[in-house]
Amino acid sequence: MKGKWIVLLALLFSAAFVLVPDRNITGTVLDTSSKPISNVQVSVKSGVAKTKTDAAGKFSISVPVYAKVIVFTHPNFKTSEVNITSEKEMTVTLSPGEVESESLSDKAMQSLKKVGLPFAQLASAPAPSGVAMEIMVPQQGNTEDYNVINENGFQLTGQSPLTTFSVDVDRAAYSNVRRFLNAGQMPPVDAVRIEEMINYFDYQYPQPTGNHPIAINTEYTDSPWNPGLKLLHIGLQARTVSAKNLPASNLVFLVDVSGSMMAQNKLPLLKQAFKLLVDQLRPEDKISIVAYAGAAGVVLPTTSGDEKMKIKEALDNLEAGGSTAGGEGIELAYKLAKQGFLEKGNNRVILATDGDFNVGISSEGGLQRLIEEKRKGGVFLSVVGFGMGNYKDSHVETLADKGNGNYAYIDNMQEARKVFVQEFGGTLFTVAKDVKIQIEFNPAHVQAYRLIGYENRAMKNEEFNNDRKDAGDMGAGHTVTAIYEIVPVGAKSSYITQTDALKYKKTNASDLGSNDEMLTVKVRYKNPESEKSVLLNVPVKNTSKPLAQCSENLRFASAVAEFGLLLRDSEFKGNASYNHIIPLAKGAFGTDEEGYRAEFVQLVKAAQSLDGRKETARKE
């Protein structure tokens, strides 16, 4: 009888817990400097309930009545266990963590085992020859890193009539700026590379004719933000190649699966993005996958492009954990690319990462030298950036530049589709390499000039004719746009300070060439299989049109440039204003089938609401 009472009491006790509803606990997770931490995993100890903190470090979790402890986990911070009290809200502070080991985490290693990773290359993989292994403790909070940009100033034509720069078709800065604005933040000044924002958009330039794979287009008009000054718009168009005529590809996906890639906008987004690229592969294309964390290993050996399910399964089985042996991963990826090298094909390593290299060849110089050496063997490197909080833009941009490849930043699936589907040929297939532009201005018409953006692409004038100097590449169908702001002869501008005339320099009009020529645009490029450059040049006459009569190409590009000047709070922004950018861009949408130009206007409005500076009404 006594036993029956005990059972009955136990059942009643259990029922009481069933009848009591779960509690909802909300809170904020901060680092030791009181900055919010996103993507912290919040879970009930010994339970199934879990969630993650948002960009503001906030969370909300439904907690069973029997729960006693909530666990807070993040790869860059020490795990914290907090006792549940009667309070419905809590604030939790996490301390900086330490790198667990030099090898892949157990979780990541298990995921790689699923797809047959040869662990002889993993657990005890030594550092590359001559390179010391280095472990760096991840930093807390926001540790994003950008190269400093010192804006180009105005150059006096009488002193420096030549200007030279390397062509750039990267577009990463625009999608990165969009990520900040969509998160309700103004982007860091050095994240705003105006030339990449301009080149994010497609422009309808005429296709090349004749033997050259590049066509040069120019327009000249009034500056929309600096009255009295002019804008020179230069557009390069690479020849479009039909997909069926593209050469076969030998691709190596080099995937960062370190602990810093755990967030939803990193490895999970990366997997889905790469699947879009897999869908574009043909039977003649080959692909392999290398994953790296504390060490590097082959996840998928060389596989035909028609085995799409096998490739996608290998991607699905990747999980994040551990430190970041980026240098070792790059070496292994190049090794696979060389093994599957196609003499007449496109041989390329595609690195996907947040750029947080902290084990192995971690110095930027060491990685640059490695990539430059491999580039000479015909294997190029493209980089796709992901994530926020510890994104190393400065690192991944440099790697792509040195690897003769493209650099993209993917913040959502729409951007992944743009990079890997709509621009598949241009992203992966080079039609002209080492492309350089040199402009000679005629001092009879141009008093001073300034190149907007391209600060990290400037070249010495004497390097234009030097075929040993590396420069940018253009892919099939790609466009490159550059804008110069010009002070015409006779105009006054506070941006320039006159210097004494050169004593030994000829200044007679007869020495300046044809008097109606304002400048000459010269382009040097190499065909993909050649190391000898080809020269293309076009003289431009001193003929200006009103802005309203110029092409949609010029009007929209100038709107993007004006937006970049405001985001940078440039000293050359003049009368630039959000209220002027919006109608200028709207009037130059064109077909805009994908809605990118319409989205640009929404970003301008978002920046206008976030920018604390008051705009003054401008007189048109």
VENLINPE-V728829 format. One record per backbone hydrogen bond with DSSP energy under -1.0 kcal/mol. CO is the residue of the C=O (numbers start at 0). NH is the residue of the N-H. E is the energy in kcal/mol with one decimal. If there is no record, write none. Layout:
co=CO nh=NH e=E
co=CO nh=NH e=E
This chain:
co=0 nh=4 e=-1.9
co=1 nh=5 e=-1.9
co=2 nh=6 e=-2.1
co=3 nh=7 e=-2.6
co=4 nh=8 e=-2.8
co=5 nh=9 e=-2.2
co=6 nh=10 e=-2.3
co=7 nh=11 e=-2.3
co=8 nh=12 e=-2.7
co=9 nh=13 e=-2.4
co=10 nh=14 e=-2.4
co=11 nh=15 e=-2.0
co=12 nh=16 e=-1.2
co=13 nh=17 e=-1.8
co=14 nh=18 e=-2.4
co=15 nh=19 e=-1.1
co=22 nh=62 e=-4.1
co=24 nh=60 e=-2.6
co=25 nh=89 e=-1.5
co=26 nh=58 e=-2.0
co=27 nh=91 e=-2.8
co=28 nh=36 e=-2.1
co=29 nh=93 e=-2.7
co=30 nh=33 e=-2.1
co=34 nh=30 e=-2.4
co=39 nh=52 e=-1.5
co=40 nh=72 e=-2.4
co=41 nh=50 e=-2.6
co=42 nh=70 e=-3.3
co=43 nh=46 e=-2.0
co=48 nh=43 e=-2.3
co=50 nh=41 e=-3.0
co=52 nh=38 e=-2.0
co=53 nh=56 e=-2.2
co=56 nh=28 e=-2.4
co=57 nh=53 e=-2.1
co=58 nh=26 e=-1.8
co=60 nh=24 e=-2.8
co=62 nh=22 e=-2.9
co=63 nh=66 e=-1.5
co=67 nh=83 e=-3.1
co=68 nh=44 e=-2.3
co=69 nh=81 e=-2.9
co=70 nh=42 e=-2.3
co=71 nh=79 e=-2.1
co=72 nh=40 e=-3.0
co=73 nh=76 e=-1.8
co=75 nh=96 e=-2.4
co=79 nh=71 e=-3.0
co=81 nh=69 e=-2.7
co=87 nh=25 e=-2.4
co=89 nh=27 e=-1.7
co=91 nh=29 e=-3.1
co=94 nh=77 e=-2.7
co=104 nh=108 e=-2.9
co=105 nh=109 e=-2.3
co=106 nh=110 e=-1.9
co=107 nh=111 e=-1.9
co=108 nh=112 e=-1.9
co=109 nh=113 e=-1.3
co=111 nh=116 e=-1.5
co=112 nh=115 e=-2.0
co=117 nh=120 e=-1.9
co=118 nh=121 e=-1.1
co=121 nh=124 e=-2.5
co=127 nh=130 e=-2.2
co=144 nh=393 e=-1.8
co=154 nh=448 e=-1.8
co=155 nh=159 e=-3.1
co=160 nh=440 e=-2.5
co=162 nh=438 e=-2.5
co=163 nh=458 e=-2.1
co=164 nh=436 e=-2.8
co=171 nh=175 e=-1.9
co=172 nh=176 e=-2.7
co=173 nh=177 e=-2.6
co=174 nh=178 e=-1.7
co=175 nh=179 e=-1.7
co=176 nh=180 e=-2.4
co=177 nh=181 e=-2.8
co=178 nh=182 e=-1.0
co=179 nh=184 e=-2.4
co=180 nh=183 e=-1.6
co=187 nh=190 e=-1.6
co=188 nh=191 e=-1.4
co=190 nh=192 e=-1.1
co=192 nh=196 e=-1.6
co=193 nh=197 e=-2.5
co=194 nh=198 e=-2.1
co=197 nh=200 e=-1.1
co=202 nh=204 e=-1.5
co=212 nh=238 e=-2.2
co=214 nh=236 e=-2.1
co=216 nh=234 e=-3.1
co=218 nh=232 e=-2.9
co=219 nh=544 e=-2.4
co=220 nh=230 e=-3.0
co=224 nh=574 e=-3.4
co=225 nh=228 e=-2.2
co=228 nh=222 e=-2.5
co=229 nh=485 e=-2.7
co=230 nh=220 e=-2.3
co=231 nh=483 e=-2.6
co=232 nh=218 e=-1.9
co=233 nh=481 e=-2.5
co=234 nh=216 e=-2.2
co=235 nh=479 e=-2.1
co=236 nh=214 e=-1.9
co=238 nh=476 e=-1.4
co=241 nh=244 e=-1.7
co=242 nh=245 e=-1.1
co=247 nh=345 e=-2.8
co=248 nh=285 e=-3.1
co=249 nh=347 e=-2.2
co=250 nh=287 e=-1.5
co=251 nh=349 e=-2.8
co=252 nh=289 e=-3.2
co=253 nh=351 e=-2.7
co=254 nh=291 e=-2.0
co=256 nh=320 e=-2.5
co=257 nh=260 e=-2.1
co=258 nh=261 e=-1.4
co=260 nh=266 e=-2.0
co=262 nh=265 e=-1.8
co=265 nh=269 e=-3.0
co=266 nh=270 e=-2.5
co=267 nh=271 e=-1.5
co=268 nh=272 e=-2.4
co=269 nh=273 e=-2.7
co=270 nh=274 e=-1.6
co=271 nh=275 e=-1.1
co=272 nh=276 e=-1.2
co=273 nh=277 e=-2.4
co=274 nh=278 e=-1.9
co=276 nh=279 e=-1.3
co=277 nh=280 e=-1.4
co=281 nh=284 e=-1.6
co=284 nh=304 e=-2.7
co=285 nh=250 e=-2.8
co=286 nh=302 e=-2.8
co=287 nh=252 e=-2.9
co=288 nh=298 e=-2.3
co=288 nh=299 e=-1.9
co=289 nh=254 e=-3.1
co=290 nh=296 e=-2.4
co=291 nh=256 e=-2.5
co=292 nh=324 e=-4.7
co=294 nh=292 e=-2.6
co=296 nh=290 e=-2.3
co=299 nh=288 e=-2.2
co=302 nh=286 e=-2.5
co=303 nh=306 e=-1.8
co=305 nh=307 e=-1.1
co=306 nh=310 e=-1.9
co=307 nh=311 e=-2.7
co=308 nh=312 e=-2.2
co=309 nh=313 e=-1.8
co=310 nh=314 e=-1.7
co=311 nh=315 e=-2.6
co=312 nh=316 e=-1.5
co=314 nh=317 e=-1.5
co=321 nh=258 e=-3.3
co=323 nh=325 e=-1.5
co=323 nh=357 e=-1.5
co=323 nh=358 e=-2.2
co=324 nh=328 e=-2.0
co=325 nh=329 e=-2.3
co=326 nh=330 e=-1.9
co=327 nh=331 e=-2.0
co=328 nh=332 e=-2.4
co=329 nh=333 e=-2.5
co=330 nh=334 e=-1.7
co=331 nh=335 e=-2.0
co=332 nh=336 e=-2.4
co=333 nh=337 e=-2.3
co=334 nh=338 e=-1.9
co=335 nh=339 e=-1.8
co=337 nh=340 e=-1.2
co=341 nh=344 e=-1.2
co=345 nh=249 e=-3.1
co=346 nh=379 e=-2.3
co=347 nh=251 e=-1.9
co=348 nh=381 e=-2.7
co=349 nh=253 e=-2.7
co=350 nh=383 e=-3.3
co=351 nh=255 e=-2.1
co=352 nh=385 e=-1.5
co=353 nh=391 e=-2.8
co=354 nh=356 e=-1.8
co=359 nh=361 e=-2.3
co=362 nh=366 e=-1.9
co=363 nh=367 e=-2.4
co=364 nh=368 e=-2.3
co=365 nh=369 e=-1.9
co=366 nh=370 e=-2.6
co=367 nh=371 e=-2.8
co=368 nh=372 e=-1.9
co=369 nh=373 e=-1.9
co=370 nh=374 e=-2.1
co=371 nh=375 e=-1.3
co=373 nh=376 e=-1.0
co=373 nh=378 e=-1.3
co=374 nh=377 e=-2.0
co=379 nh=348 e=-2.8
co=381 nh=350 e=-2.8
co=382 nh=407 e=-2.3
co=383 nh=352 e=-1.8
co=384 nh=409 e=-2.6
co=388 nh=142 e=-3.4
co=390 nh=144 e=-2.2
co=391 nh=395 e=-1.9
co=392 nh=396 e=-2.3
co=393 nh=397 e=-1.2
co=394 nh=398 e=-1.8
co=395 nh=399 e=-2.0
co=396 nh=400 e=-2.1
co=397 nh=401 e=-2.3
co=398 nh=402 e=-1.3
co=399 nh=404 e=-2.3
co=400 nh=403 e=-1.2
co=402 nh=380 e=-2.4
co=405 nh=382 e=-2.6
co=406 nh=170 e=-1.2
co=407 nh=384 e=-3.1
co=411 nh=415 e=-1.7
co=412 nh=416 e=-2.3
co=413 nh=417 e=-1.9
co=414 nh=418 e=-2.4
co=415 nh=419 e=-2.8
co=416 nh=420 e=-1.9
co=416 nh=421 e=-2.1
co=417 nh=422 e=-1.7
co=420 nh=423 e=-1.1
co=422 nh=426 e=-2.8
co=423 nh=427 e=-1.7
co=424 nh=428 e=-3.0
co=428 nh=475 e=-2.2
co=431 nh=473 e=-3.0
co=432 nh=525 e=-2.6
co=434 nh=166 e=-2.3
co=435 nh=523 e=-2.2
co=436 nh=164 e=-2.4
co=437 nh=521 e=-2.9
co=438 nh=162 e=-1.7
co=439 nh=519 e=-1.7
co=441 nh=444 e=-2.2
co=441 nh=445 e=-2.6
co=444 nh=488 e=-2.1
co=446 nh=156 e=-2.0
co=447 nh=486 e=-2.8
co=448 nh=154 e=-2.9
co=449 nh=484 e=-3.0
co=453 nh=456 e=-1.9
co=456 nh=165 e=-2.4
co=459 nh=462 e=-1.7
co=460 nh=463 e=-1.3
co=465 nh=468 e=-1.7
co=471 nh=434 e=-3.9
co=473 nh=430 e=-2.7
co=473 nh=431 e=-1.7
co=474 nh=477 e=-2.0
co=477 nh=237 e=-3.0
co=479 nh=235 e=-3.3
co=481 nh=233 e=-3.0
co=482 nh=451 e=-2.6
co=483 nh=231 e=-3.0
co=484 nh=449 e=-2.0
co=485 nh=229 e=-2.8
co=486 nh=446 e=-2.4
co=486 nh=447 e=-1.6
co=487 nh=490 e=-2.0
co=492 nh=495 e=-1.1
co=507 nh=510 e=-1.9
co=508 nh=511 e=-1.8
co=513 nh=516 e=-1.6
co=515 nh=541 e=-2.4
co=517 nh=441 e=-2.9
co=518 nh=539 e=-3.2
co=519 nh=439 e=-2.0
co=520 nh=537 e=-2.9
co=521 nh=437 e=-2.8
co=522 nh=535 e=-2.6
co=523 nh=435 e=-2.6
co=524 nh=533 e=-3.2
co=525 nh=432 e=-2.8
co=526 nh=529 e=-2.4
co=533 nh=524 e=-1.8
co=535 nh=522 e=-3.8
co=537 nh=520 e=-3.0
co=539 nh=517 e=-2.6
co=539 nh=518 e=-1.6
co=540 nh=542 e=-2.1
co=545 nh=548 e=-1.5
co=546 nh=549 e=-1.6
co=550 nh=554 e=-2.3
co=551 nh=555 e=-2.6
co=552 nh=556 e=-2.2
co=553 nh=557 e=-2.5
co=554 nh=558 e=-1.4
co=555 nh=559 e=-2.1
co=556 nh=560 e=-2.3
co=557 nh=561 e=-2.3
co=558 nh=562 e=-2.0
co=559 nh=563 e=-2.3
co=560 nh=564 e=-2.1
co=561 nh=565 e=-1.7
co=562 nh=566 e=-2.5
co=563 nh=567 e=-2.0
co=564 nh=569 e=-2.8
co=569 nh=572 e=-1.4
co=572 nh=575 e=-2.6
co=576 nh=580 e=-2.0
co=577 nh=581 e=-2.1
co=579 nh=583 e=-1.5
co=580 nh=584 e=-2.9
co=581 nh=585 e=-2.5
co=582 nh=586 e=-1.9
co=584 nh=587 e=-1.9
co=585 nh=588 e=-1.0
co=594 nh=598 e=-2.1
co=595 nh=599 e=-1.7
co=596 nh=600 e=-1.4
co=597 nh=601 e=-1.4
co=598 nh=602 e=-2.0
co=599 nh=603 e=-2.1
co=600 nh=604 e=-2.1
co=601 nh=605 e=-2.1
co=602 nh=606 e=-2.6
co=603 nh=607 e=-2.3
co=604 nh=608 e=-1.8
co=605 nh=609 e=-1.5
co=606 nh=610 e=-2.6
